[in-house]
Amino acid sequence: MAKTVKNKHPPFWFGGSASCMAAVCTHPLDLLKVRLQTAGMQNLGLARTAVNIVRHEGVLAIYSGLSASLLRQATYSTTRFGAYDAMKAYVTVPGGEPAGFGMLLFMSFGAGWMGGLAGNPADIINVRMQQDLANPPEKRRNYKHAIDGLVRMTRDEGPRALFRGVWPNTLRAGLMTSSQLATYDIAKMQLLKLSYFSDGIATHFTASLVSGLIATTICSPVDVIKTRVMSSHDSQGLMHLLADITNKEGLRWAFRGWVPSFMRLGPQTILTFIALEQHKKVWHWLNDESSSRVTM
């Protein structure tokens, strides 16, 4: 008697795995973005900042904080992708119409908020490790790796320090996820309606490029605030920091680092979604093969 295999959804951790793969490739760009966002009025521009890092800190400095970046993706991206896919599966009727754009935005914002909360401690360590070598020697934290940073931050600053900047970070994560995941799904659906697009690399690349452009623009102001709060030694609060940087730099700070942000987020988004689609493709192939063997 033939047995059937239930059609399951891909594992929740696929988004985190794909994001970690992309982070390895784009980490130097993320480091440049952080350095530019924290430079204030001494901003040297993308090219000169990159040259200065290599000249004064060494070639390997472009991968400063990689362990924290991977830990961040393993917590933040695993949570947001997993929660988003679970919510989509819950509201989508098998064989029925997919969720509308409004519902996708709502679900992806909630998933991003949860991801930002889960990834906040690793995000702080990520920002601090990327910025550390640019600080004066007396202000450097010199974390050995991400776990060392978490342990020392908790010991020296208290458990509350793990959630420093959590409000701008969760807001940014919600905006990022809604402007990234929801727009990717919608862009992909619209592209597949055109006769010259199929469910392949070209479609995934184009949809993720659109998603990356939108996400970078929407999230830029909140991203700058998040970076400043997490790297700051000032404990007087968010409003004090906003007033201070606006007084010193004007409103230009809101889109400071947009180019390196897109140079990181564009490739990060493209590589993440292509890797995620390949994860799912291989998983479905293996699942179908397993189903065929069982039903024979």
N, C-alpha and C positions, 0 to 999 in steps of 0.2 A: 504493500500500500504506500503510495507516494506521500511524503511529508512536505509541508510548505514552510517556508522561512518568512517570518514577519518582516515587513519593510520598515526598517528602522531609520531614524535620522542619523546623519554623520555625527561622530563624537563632538562634544562641546568644546574640546581643547584644540580643535583644528585652527580656529582663529588665532589663538595664542601661539601655536607652533608656526603658522605662516608669518605672523608678525615678528617673531624672533628671527626667522630667516631673513626677512627684509631689513630688520634692525642691524644685523651684522654688516650689510652692504651700505646702509645710509648713516651709520653712527657718526662718521666725521662731519657730515653736513649738519646733523643735530647739534654737535659740539660747537660748530661755527655759529649756528643760530643762537645758542645760549650765550656765547661770548658777545655777540653783537647786541643782544637784548639787554645785557647787563653793563654795557660799555658806557652808557650815559652820553655825555657830550664829547667823550674821547673816541667816539666811533670812527674807526679807520676804514670801514668798508670791507666787503667780503674778501677780496683778493689779498689786501694787505694784512688783514687779520690772519688769514691762512698762512701767509708767508712768515709772519711774526711768530706764530705758534711753532712752526717747523724749525725756524731759526733759533729761537730762544729756549724751546722746550723739547725739541727732538721730534723725529718723524713719528715715533710711537705715541706721542702726545695726542695725535688726532683720534686715538682710540681710548683716551682717558675716560673712565667711567663705563666701559662696555659691560662689565658685569652688572652694574646697576640698570643699564638700559635693557638688558635681557631679563632681569628680574622684574622690571616694570612691565615689559610686554607679557611676561608669563602670568602676571597678576591682573593688570589693567585690561589687556586685550583678550585674554582668555575669558574674563568675566563679561565684558561687553559683547563680544561676538556670541558667546554661549547663551547669554540672556536674551539677546536679540533674536537668535534663531529659535530659541524655545518659545518666545512670545509669538513669533510669526507662525510657528507650527500650531500653537494653541488656537489662534484666531482664523487660520486658513482651513476651509473645508476641503477634504480630499476631492480632487477633481473639479473644485469650484473656482471662482474668480480669486486672484490674489488680493491681498489687502491693499486699500487705496493709499495714496501718498500721505494724506493726513494721519492715518493710522500708523503708517510706517515711521513718520516723523515722531509721533508720540512714543511709540515703542522703542525706537532707537535712542531718543533722548533719555528715557528711563534706563535703558541698558547702559548708556554711556555714563550716567550719573552713578550707577552701581560700580562700573568699572573704575571711575575716578576715585571713588571711595576705597575700593580694594587696592588700587595701585598707588595711593597717595604716599605711603612711607617710601616705597622704592623710587617714586618720582622725585622726592626731596633729595634722596641720596644721589640720584642720577644728575640732577642740576648741580649739586654741590661738588661732585667729583669732576664734572666737566669744567666747572668754573675755578676749581681749586688752584691750579698752577698759575692762573692769572692774578691771584690775590697776592698781596705782600706776604713774605715768609711768616711773619708773626700772626697772620690771620688765616693761614692754611690749616685745614683740618686733617689732611694726610690720611684719609681712609685707605686701608689696604685693598679692600674690595667691598662689594655691596653689603654682605652680611656683617662685616666689621663696622661699616658705617651705621647700620641699623642698631647694632649692639651699643656702640659708643654714643650715638645720638640719644637712645633711650636712657642710658646710664648717666650721661652728662647733663641732658636737658629735660629729662622726665618723659614718661609715656605720651604726654600731650603733644610733645614735639613731633611725633609721628604723623600728626594730622595738621601740622602747620600749613596754612594756605589751602585747607581742604575746600573752602567755599569757592574761591576762584577756580580751583582745580576741577571740582565736580561740575561746575558750570561749564568750564571749557570742555570737559570730557563729554558732557551732554550735547553741547553744540557740535563738537567734533564728530561724534558718532552719528548724530542726526543728519549733519551735512555731508557725511562720508558714506555711511552704510545705506541710508535711505536713498540718497541721490544716486548711489551706484546701482541699487536695485531698479530704480525708475529708469535711469539711463540705459541700463542693459535691456529692460523690457521694451523701451522705445526703439532701440537699435535692432532688436530681433524682429520688429515689425517690418523692417526694411528688407527687401529681397536680397541685397548683397551682403547682409550680415548673417552669420550663423553663430551657434554657441561655441565659439573657439577663442583663440588667443587675441585675434584682432578686436573682437567685441569686448573682451575683458579689458584689454589695454585702453580702448577708447572710453569706455564707461568709467574706468578708474581714473583716467586723466581728467575727465569732467568733474568727478567727485573730488579729486585732489585740489583743483582750482577753487571750487566753491568752499571747501573746508578751510583752506588756508586763509581766504579773505574774511570769512565769517569769524574765525577763531583768533585772528591776529591780536586784537586788543586784549582779550582775556589771557592769551598765551603769554604776552609780555608781562601782564600783571602777575600771573602765576610764577613766572621765572624770577621776577624781582622779589616777590615775597619769600620764595623758597631759598634764594641765595643771600638774602639780606641778613645782616647782623643786628638790625634795628627791630626791636620787639614792640614798637608803639602801635602797631596795627595797620590794617589795610587802608583805611581812610587817610591816615597820616602819610603813608607811603604814596598814595595817589596824589594827594595835594603837593607833596614834595617834588615828585617827578614832573608834574604838570607845571609847577612854578619854575622849575629849572629848565625844562625842555619843551614846554608848550605841548600842544596836542599831537605833535609829530611822533611821540612815543608810541601811539596806538598801533602804528604800522611799521615800527622799527623792526628790522629783520625780516620783512615780508619776503624778499627775494630768497635769502637762505632758508626761510621757513618753507617756501614752495619747493625750493631745490631739494629739501629733505623730504617734505610731506608728499610731493608729487611722485618721486620714485618709490617712497615708502608705501604709498597707497597702491601704486601700480604693482609693485612686487608682492605686496601682501595679498591683493585680490587674485593675482595670477597664481600665486602659490596656493591660496585657499581653494581656488577652483580646481587646481591639479590634485590637491588633497582629496577633494570630494570625488573627482573623476576616478582616481585610483580606488577609493573606498567603494564607490558604486560598482566598479568593475569586479573587485574582490567579492563584494556582496552578491552580485549576480552570478559569479562563478560558483560561489558556495551554494546558492539557491539551486543552480542547475544540477550540481552533484547530488544534493539531497533529494530532489524530486525525480531523479532518474530511476 
